[in-house]
């Protein structure tokens, strides 16, 4: 009878171990039944580290709260704007004025290196504004938005100068007329002849580019000049052309061409008030030089 009792006891022992294993694997079993003593100590320490009133979920996001350091130019744009609004263009260097202009077209990043590079490439802030779009496209780092901003600034300067020149009779606001001509033509890379058509009160009717030539020559046809004046009912004309070389001294060709236009205009009772030569360095007036 002894062996059966032993077998029964072994069977009971096997069943008991199986039930213990099942109990330990149940999700609702106590933590103490699922983990060993070392793991229990670890979890106890973690719970003690959580401040009262906070959960683990409240603590975890703080690990990602660290923000990257701010770039060295942080706040630079705002400071530039404040200086400009307070002191005007004279409060900024040329490259800073260009930088502020580019900021409006390029809202992110540091544009100071680009502004300095453009001025170094073209020679001055004014030359950057007057540069042709195809030349600006060659500048590294300057995209379509930046080029558009630069050309808008140039167009704005021209419109402002023109409006000021039209406020009064041209002959009574000579300095404003010269400023307008310099803005319009002073930085061109090729010669252009512009005709300023005036009414009987010497107010500006129109400013038209009559001819565009090479670096040092522009073909002019007196008959076409007078024809256009008659179409606009102009009573007087001021001739304006540029010398890209920088020397505003009239050439022999300039003098001869002007005399031919004066003669043709006189036959139609149209007055040629002056012929102005514009360059980056300054200007010359045929009337002042006694050539008209």
ROMIGU-313850 format. One line per field, with one value per residue: residue number from 1; z, y, x of N, C-alpha, C in turn. Coordinates in steps of 0.001 Angstrom, whole numbers. Each point is the difference from the previous one (the first is absolute). Last residue first. Example, Ala and Ser with C-alpha at 12.3 -4.5 7.8 and 13.67 -1.06 7.14 Angstrom:
n (2;1)
n_zz (7080;-70)
n_yy (-2250;-5720)
n_xx (12850;290)
ca_zz (60;0)
ca_yy (1190;1190)
ca_xx (820;-890)
c_zz (730;0)
c_yy (1090;1200)
c_xx (-770;900)
//
This chain:
n (292;291;290;289;288;287;286;285;284;283;282;281;280;279;278;277;276;275;274;273;272;271;270;269;268;267;266;265;264;263;262;261;260;259;258;257;256;255;254;253;252;251;250;249;248;247;246;245;244;243;242;241;240;239;238;237;236;235;234;233;232;231;230;229;228;227;226;225;224;223;222;221;220;219;218;217;216;215;214;213;212;211;210;209;208;207;206;205;204;203;202;201;200;199;198;197;196;195;194;193;192;191;190;189;188;187;186;185;184;183;182;181;180;179;178;177;176;175;174;173;172;171;170;169;168;167;166;165;164;163;162;161;160;159;158;157;156;155;154;153;152;151;150;149;148;147;146;145;144;143;142;141;140;139;138;137;136;135;134;133;132;131;130;129;128;127;126;125;124;123;122;121;120;119;118;117;116;115;114;113;112;111;110;109;108;107;106;105;104;103;102;101;100;99;98;97;96;95;94;93;92;91;90;89;88;87;86;85;84;83;82;81;80;79;78;77;76;75;74;73;72;71;70;69;68;67;66;65;64;63;62;61;60;59;58;57;56;55;54;53;52;51;50;49;48;47;46;45;44;43;42;41;40;39;38;37;36;35;34;33;32;31;30;29;28;27;26;25;24;23;22;21;20;19;18;17;16;15;14;13;12;11;10;9;8;7;6;5;4;3;2;1)
n_zz (-76015;1566;4303;4690;2612;-2297;-591;4166;3511;4624;3659;1483;-2307;-4438;-4361;-3187;-2880;-2900;-1089;-1423;-4544;-2858;-4358;-4379;-4481;-2036;3159;1090;-2388;1134;3888;-250;-1630;2970;2999;-1448;20;4091;1643;-1898;1555;5221;5473;5370;4384;2091;1444;-2929;-2155;-1624;-1726;-1190;-1478;-1780;-488;-2200;-1463;-1108;-892;-1302;-1620;-4324;-1766;1286;-2193;-4065;133;514;-3733;-3199;892;1352;2305;2745;3405;2960;3137;1829;-3124;-1299;-256;-171;1181;4843;3256;3217;449;1133;3000;353;-1463;-2316;-4153;-347;-434;-126;-245;-1487;-350;-1228;1305;548;3249;4255;4294;3792;216;-1356;2589;3843;-892;-1542;3212;2325;-2153;187;3834;308;-2223;-51;-2423;-4618;-904;2080;3818;1977;-1858;1512;3566;-1043;-1546;3072;2074;-2442;-247;3620;316;-2558;1735;3157;-1567;-1407;3276;1464;-2750;294;3442;-647;-2681;1823;2162;1400;-3127;-4827;-4574;-1403;-714;-4296;-2831;816;56;2799;3163;4827;1780;73;3573;3933;-999;-2396;-1810;2490;4768;2068;755;3751;4294;1116;1260;4459;3308;1130;3000;1414;-1476;-2460;-4832;-2445;2740;1392;-2679;683;3400;-1004;-2199;2622;2178;-2319;-208;4706;3736;1842;-3241;-1990;3619;4860;2621;-2214;-910;3522;1231;-2635;747;3557;-650;-2103;2557;3078;-162;-2105;1211;1058;3736;2468;1181;3541;3677;1954;414;4015;2659;-188;3308;4320;853;-30;3940;3942;4341;4415;3361;-1836;-1549;1002;2173;-2706;-1764;2785;356;-3405;311;2933;-1464;-2668;2189;1825;-3487;-2843;-497;4149;2308;-1612;-136;-3100;-4008;-4439;-511;595;4058;1123;-2024;1766;3771;-639;-1025;3474;2500;-1716;628;4140;862;-1586;2539;3554;-931;-478;3877;1972;-1758;1445;4099;912)
n_yy (124380;-1610;1780;-1750;-656;-2141;-4677;-3295;-4412;-3443;-4310;-4166;-3822;1611;3001;4561;3447;4349;3910;2755;73;910;765;1223;-1568;502;-529;-4294;-1940;1457;-1804;-4293;-426;943;-3355;-3297;1016;-308;-4259;-2089;1120;-617;1173;-1024;-2460;-4859;-4559;-3921;-492;3861;2199;3557;3538;4845;3105;3395;2530;812;-4293;-3671;-4657;-1510;2418;-1205;-3629;773;1747;-2955;-2509;1957;120;-4150;-3254;-4160;-1259;-1816;-1740;-4456;-1641;1095;2190;3994;2675;511;3290;3103;4244;4034;4538;5443;4801;2711;-1206;-5182;-4429;-4774;-2953;-4377;-3376;-3968;-3452;-3906;-3744;-1925;2777;3086;4613;1266;1076;2733;4237;3283;2286;3555;4142;2735;2564;4094;3798;2866;3490;-1198;-3260;684;-2214;-4162;-3931;-2206;-3017;-4327;-3079;-2345;-3775;-4019;-2595;-2778;-4145;-3617;-2550;-3302;-4060;-3227;-2869;-3661;-3848;-3173;-3194;-3768;-3574;-1776;-573;-2111;469;2607;926;2257;4739;1821;274;3579;4904;4423;3826;-63;-567;3673;3098;-944;-1180;-2630;-4780;-4031;546;383;-3997;-2677;1093;-1489;-4523;-1312;815;-2372;-4434;-2816;-214;2483;2482;3711;3851;907;2495;4620;1208;-217;3614;3525;-623;763;4489;2344;2787;3707;3151;-532;802;412;-2653;-3979;-3105;-2737;-3695;-3898;-2964;-3039;-3977;-3563;-2820;-3811;-4561;-2164;-3689;-4455;-3321;-4883;-4274;-2535;-3552;-3000;-4943;-2632;485;-2741;-3491;495;-578;-4412;-2689;2289;3487;1773;-545;-1661;-3772;-3399;-4214;-3687;-2536;-3273;-4232;-3126;-2646;-3737;-4074;-2927;-3165;-3973;-2624;-639;-970;-84;4120;3065;-1817;-1819;50;-1493;-5102;-3677;-2399;-3612;-4153;-2855;-2584;-3954;-3900;-2370;-3040;-4285;-3381;-2205;-3444;-4233;-2603;-2469;-4096;-3698;-2214;-3039;-4411;-3248;-2590;-4111)
n_xx (24799;4104;2148;142;-3901;-3445;212;1004;1568;1432;1629;2246;-1803;-2227;-2682;-1595;-3574;-2263;-4156;-3847;-2994;-4835;-3555;-2142;1244;4297;3483;1708;3619;4339;1963;1902;4387;3539;1442;3093;4604;2363;1264;3804;4275;177;-619;438;-192;2076;-222;-1322;-4362;-3466;-5128;-4458;-4443;-2896;-4602;-4145;-5206;-4558;-3782;-3368;141;1346;3679;4344;2065;2250;4393;3643;1388;2906;4767;3140;4302;3237;4132;4792;3468;-1086;-3716;-5031;-5445;-4282;-3813;-2737;-3030;-3608;-3947;-2448;1629;396;142;-3352;-1988;1005;3475;3465;4744;3267;4717;3968;4370;4429;2223;221;-2620;-1142;-1863;-4781;-4181;843;1641;-3010;-2638;1933;164;-3795;-697;2212;-1899;-4377;-2113;-465;-3434;-4915;-2624;-1060;2391;4018;-587;-1457;3232;2711;-1870;-136;3924;1160;-2156;1614;3566;-1008;-1612;3079;1898;-2599;-224;3434;-231;-2753;1644;4645;5292;4156;4206;128;-1292;-4024;-73;584;-3723;-3100;2142;1632;-268;114;4307;2863;-253;2435;5055;3423;-776;1297;28;-4153;-2363;1217;-1625;-4312;-489;1024;-3381;-4225;-2129;-4692;-5218;-3466;394;-1509;452;4476;3113;776;2962;4575;1981;1439;4061;4043;1575;54;-2780;-2458;-1732;-4381;-3773;-1312;-3254;-1404;3463;1601;-2624;254;3584;-289;-2398;2219;2847;-1078;2372;4004;2892;-2919;-2173;-481;-3051;-3203;-2648;-3369;-841;-157;-3936;-4063;-1133;-2360;-4668;-1712;313;-2543;-1540;-922;4023;4732;3549;3260;-1126;-1131;3529;1998;-2051;792;3918;-12;-1845;2545;2720;-2054;-3047;-4700;-4720;-2701;-549;-3260;-5082;-3948;-2752;1099;1819;3243;1008;-2910;689;3273;-1110;-2423;2366;2035;-2660;-834;3228;110;-3023;1069;2908;-1784;-2001;2716;1348;-2959;-266;3218;-518;-2442)
ca_zz (-545;-1237;-1138;-730;892;151;-1215;-699;-736;-1224;-31;684;1431;302;1358;-10;1236;-173;437;1162;672;659;1238;1156;459;-1157;-243;909;-410;-1288;240;610;-1017;-932;672;35;-1359;-386;792;-531;-1241;-1106;-1310;-999;-549;-406;1198;324;933;-384;998;-250;1102;-348;616;251;246;-428;873;97;1400;421;-583;703;1281;-259;-237;1228;906;-522;340;-1248;191;-1254;-159;-1185;-258;1163;579;-840;850;-610;-1453;-500;-833;-49;-132;-573;-655;857;325;1321;-124;-558;885;-747;957;-392;462;-208;-332;-228;-1412;-549;-1154;218;495;-984;-1195;435;538;-1115;-721;871;-65;-1318;30;811;-737;976;1335;50;10;-1335;-428;879;-672;-1152;502;562;-1098;-633;940;70;-1252;-9;962;-636;-1044;662;495;-1133;-411;1032;-131;-1198;315;926;-732;-797;-274;1167;773;1382;119;50;1381;749;-449;617;-811;-745;-1447;-396;188;-1137;-1178;194;907;287;-889;-1405;-475;-91;-1132;-1247;-149;-246;-1373;-946;29;-1341;127;-224;909;1413;501;-1029;-354;1057;-310;-1187;444;826;-945;-697;926;-13;-1266;-1064;-412;1195;477;-746;-1457;-565;901;264;-1226;-328;985;-272;-1222;357;761;-930;-788;380;572;-555;382;-911;-1003;235;-593;-1303;-269;79;-1347;-636;323;-1053;-1242;42;133;-1283;-910;-457;-1394;-870;366;1003;-583;-667;1003;527;-1034;-73;1210;-197;-1058;582;891;-818;-564;1029;1077;-127;-1373;-521;728;-577;650;1154;1225;63;-179;-1339;-209;804;-636;-1203;384;402;-1211;-723;764;-207;-1379;-108;649;-853;-1119;490;202;-1313;-538;718;-494;-1287;74;0)
ca_yy (220;-770;909;7;569;1413;704;643;1207;289;1319;1020;-286;-1100;-538;-1268;-336;-1385;-411;742;-959;476;-771;861;-344;86;1418;441;-615;568;1387;-53;-441;1116;976;-531;39;1405;548;-553;717;-393;-256;990;685;1353;806;80;-1068;-483;-377;-1312;-546;-1250;-66;-1288;61;1303;600;1427;274;-946;445;1220;-409;-673;1035;784;-796;-20;1229;506;940;619;-165;599;1369;634;-790;-350;-707;-945;104;-439;-1198;-343;-1387;-799;-1243;-1155;-731;512;1425;773;991;864;519;1279;232;1381;167;1347;390;-540;-883;-1284;85;-388;-702;-1253;-843;-529;-990;-1184;-675;-612;-1195;-999;-616;-1029;606;1005;-599;92;1387;876;465;827;1265;788;554;1088;1114;621;715;1199;945;618;903;1162;813;777;998;1050;819;841;1044;943;847;-621;961;177;-1203;128;-676;-1443;-366;54;-1118;-1262;-714;-1159;258;310;-1233;-885;506;-291;909;1238;1065;-404;-219;1324;729;-565;441;1446;214;-366;975;526;1169;-102;-861;118;-1256;-1026;-21;-670;-1431;-181;236;-1150;-1075;427;-219;-1432;-423;-115;-1323;-761;423;-697;52;908;1092;803;672;1047;1064;744;785;1133;950;679;987;1362;107;1174;1220;386;964;1375;257;659;756;1450;568;-420;970;1003;-449;172;1419;654;-250;-1378;-186;669;-170;923;837;1151;983;623;870;1215;778;695;1018;1135;695;846;1098;1016;-455;445;-16;-1366;-799;226;1060;-503;570;1456;755;571;1008;1180;710;650;1141;1075;541;810;1228;871;503;989;1222;615;617;1224;1029;497;824;1282;888;638;1161;1205)
ca_xx (-1354;-99;-118;1269;1013;-320;415;-1115;347;-742;-630;797;10;920;34;741;704;418;1333;494;889;1220;191;-254;-1348;-897;-277;-1054;-1257;-412;-404;-1334;-942;-228;-856;-1364;-550;-198;-1108;-1244;-275;881;-628;416;-1171;416;182;1429;379;1322;1007;586;809;687;1328;646;1440;506;1013;-319;-337;-1034;-1260;-393;-593;-1271;-1009;-169;-830;-1364;-739;-554;-1111;-447;-1443;-629;447;610;1075;1147;956;932;-100;1306;68;1422;430;-1084;372;-256;1231;391;271;-1106;-610;-916;-963;-598;-1369;-436;-1409;-531;73;1241;-187;665;1371;1012;-493;-633;1073;794;-796;-101;1298;107;-840;693;1098;417;-8;1058;1330;599;191;-777;-1221;374;547;-1105;-801;757;61;-1321;-248;848;-574;-1164;474;606;-1114;-507;997;43;-1211;176;972;-641;-948;-1057;-1070;-855;-270;468;1300;-221;-307;1259;842;-415;-988;502;-60;-1383;-774;290;-724;-1422;-702;719;-497;-51;1370;622;-582;511;1396;-14;-461;1071;1095;244;867;1433;768;-379;571;-197;-1421;-753;-56;-832;-1377;-387;-307;-1213;-1107;-302;-613;994;467;346;1315;1053;-24;997;359;-1187;-425;976;-132;-1235;201;861;-803;-905;756;-348;-1336;-667;697;1087;-427;462;1322;-66;1230;-217;43;1242;1039;187;632;1455;311;-286;1121;94;369;-958;-1412;-528;-1040;615;414;-1205;-555;820;-267;-1267;147;727;-905;-856;815;284;871;1375;471;-18;995;1326;772;753;-530;210;-1227;-97;1049;-308;-1108;485;840;-883;-640;985;233;-1140;27;1082;-443;-1008;704;668;-1014;-410;1089;-2;-1063;256;885;-821)
c_zz (126;-606;-1330;-1206;-701;873;132;-1215;-745;-657;-1273;48;774;1496;99;1451;-169;1196;-447;349;1165;585;590;1313;1249;393;-1159;-265;870;-462;-1287;251;546;-1086;-923;624;-21;-1374;-446;743;-615;-1223;-1041;-1357;-1022;-706;-289;1280;404;1004;-659;967;-463;1199;-361;773;321;156;-590;981;223;1425;417;-523;796;1309;-242;-168;1312;933;-467;321;-1358;240;-1289;-26;-1222;-261;1196;692;-889;1080;-705;-1521;-402;-759;19;1;-472;-800;1063;513;1330;-20;-692;989;-740;1056;-434;432;-201;-352;-156;-1485;-578;-1151;102;556;-843;-1205;501;502;-1123;-701;869;-119;-1338;71;793;-603;1083;1361;171;52;-1446;-456;852;-687;-1153;513;525;-1116;-625;913;23;-1260;24;916;-648;-1036;686;395;-1133;-397;1017;-181;-1166;349;902;-643;-929;-204;1227;803;1420;174;148;1456;688;-408;676;-783;-829;-1519;-458;111;-1210;-1226;134;960;321;-930;-1489;-473;-167;-1214;-1321;-225;-341;-1453;-943;-21;-1398;137;-360;965;1510;471;-1042;-348;1048;-310;-1153;452;746;-1004;-623;961;21;-1259;-1025;-331;1241;507;-627;-1506;-677;876;258;-1230;-299;952;-305;-1215;373;712;-928;-828;468;546;-501;396;-899;-1135;254;-554;-1412;-335;-9;-1384;-622;286;-1035;-1356;-89;42;-1329;-888;-312;-1473;-960;241;1073;-615;-647;1026;496;-1035;-20;1216;-180;-1008;625;859;-829;-563;924;1174;-152;-1380;-537;662;-605;605;1232;1320;137;-199;-1346;-233;769;-682;-1216;392;354;-1251;-712;687;-237;-1394;-123;580;-947;-1111;462;144;-1331;-508;714;-488;-1335;0)
c_yy (1485;60;-705;939;118;701;1496;743;504;1244;204;1354;1101;-263;-1096;-437;-1357;-316;-1441;-363;757;-1175;410;-771;794;-293;174;1447;477;-559;639;1416;-34;-370;1167;1007;-463;97;1421;521;-505;846;-386;-313;1067;681;1430;775;40;-1068;-391;-230;-1320;-440;-1362;247;-1394;116;1324;703;1454;283;-907;511;1216;-379;-619;1018;737;-763;-13;1204;538;872;671;-318;650;1465;763;-907;-459;-638;-1017;-59;-305;-1309;-85;-1479;-759;-1273;-1087;-704;641;1492;705;900;1019;381;1386;99;1486;-47;1385;292;-424;-992;-1307;-150;-582;-849;-1332;-927;-647;-1117;-1263;-779;-731;-1297;-1102;-821;-990;692;1038;-427;19;1452;972;589;934;1342;870;646;1191;1220;707;826;1298;1042;732;1002;1246;846;869;1119;1142;911;944;1147;1041;1015;-634;964;334;-1233;32;-784;-1504;-396;2;-1175;-1317;-685;-1199;134;231;-1317;-899;439;-449;956;1381;1155;-323;-121;1369;762;-494;531;1491;241;-393;1039;499;1323;37;-842;-38;-1370;-1074;-122;-770;-1486;-183;126;-1249;-1066;416;-317;-1469;-499;115;-1368;-763;355;-716;109;1012;1208;926;792;1139;1182;857;890;1228;1051;787;1078;1435;180;1260;1341;377;920;1443;230;571;820;1525;603;-368;969;1079;-295;252;1486;713;-160;-1487;-115;780;-242;916;933;1263;1072;706;978;1313;834;804;1128;1232;802;959;1174;1163;-478;355;-71;-1405;-879;115;1145;-496;585;1496;824;672;1108;1272;792;745;1222;1169;636;910;1339;977;580;1089;1303;699;696;1292;1101;595;916;1326;865;664;1253)
c_xx (-315;-1403;-107;-28;1342;1042;-256;530;-1221;572;-785;-683;713;-64;1059;187;678;887;256;1438;651;786;1348;-23;-400;-1439;-969;-397;-1157;-1337;-509;-530;-1426;-996;-328;-967;-1450;-656;-341;-1215;-1299;-337;1043;-643;356;-1169;417;255;1465;421;1316;1151;593;846;577;1293;526;1508;479;949;-427;-479;-1154;-1346;-464;-694;-1375;-1125;-254;-948;-1445;-878;-441;-1228;-440;-1489;-657;321;562;985;1133;879;896;-92;1435;94;1515;371;-1238;258;-191;1271;425;367;-1162;-745;-869;-1034;-446;-1458;-269;-1486;-623;166;1348;-214;749;1425;1129;-369;-550;1106;808;-757;-13;1312;40;-796;688;1135;409;69;1102;1463;464;38;-802;-1227;370;493;-1142;-810;719;12;-1349;-244;793;-644;-1177;496;538;-1219;-539;960;4;-1209;218;937;-649;-922;-1021;-1149;-844;-421;542;1297;-198;-215;1356;884;-375;-1115;438;-130;-1439;-744;218;-806;-1452;-667;576;-363;17;1450;647;-519;582;1412;16;-389;1137;1127;354;726;1480;806;-218;466;-304;-1475;-801;-175;-977;-1455;-454;-433;-1325;-1154;-402;-695;1115;563;449;1392;1180;12;916;323;-1186;-432;972;-144;-1225;272;818;-843;-915;683;-263;-1416;-698;589;1173;-426;409;1396;-43;1223;-140;147;1334;1132;173;628;1493;319;-210;1226;61;320;-893;-1477;-565;-1029;558;342;-1251;-547;772;-374;-1272;128;653;-961;-821;791;334;819;1464;596;72;1035;1384;783;707;-451;261;-1259;-105;1017;-326;-1110;496;808;-891;-612;979;203;-1122;67;1041;-483;-961;739;622;-1025;-366;1074;-16;-1120;240;854)
//
